[in-house]
Amino acid sequence: MDQFITACKNGDISTVKCLLPTIDLSANDKYAVIWASRYGYVELIRLLLTDPRFDPSFRDNEAIQLAVLYGRTDVVRLLVADPRVDSSILDNWAINAAKRDGNTKLVDLLTEYQFRLDGPEYNRNILT
């Protein structure tokens, strides 16, 4: 496995910072946001989101799905603030998973995001 992905899996932000300018974003490098979300590396995700080459919605918004699945509230908060992320994908899987797991913090966060004035539900309804 390449050094960049290993650094992302381990939350090694200093190595990621060193390697970031040199990566070519092969298919494996796109998984960086997914791994960081899975393990809850907030500062690493914050760093990756500043680089426009990374797409946090990669693979049907898998980053937010994993963050919800593993109860990473701070990661979810960062991801829903990014306009490229759609937490309502797959028939609202994220909020339904949070409800199923009894994670009221995530349910509240995702509900607030979806129905705020600049959220997906408001925009979807205003345009129809």
MOKAHU-V897882 format. One record per helix or strand. SS is the DSSP state (H for helix, E for strand). FROM is the first residue (numbers start at 0). TO is the last residue. If there is no record, write none. Layout:
SS_FROM_TO, SS_FROM_TO
This chain:
H_2_9, H_12_19, H_28_38, H_41_48, H_57_68, H_72_79, H_88_99, H_103_114, H_119_125
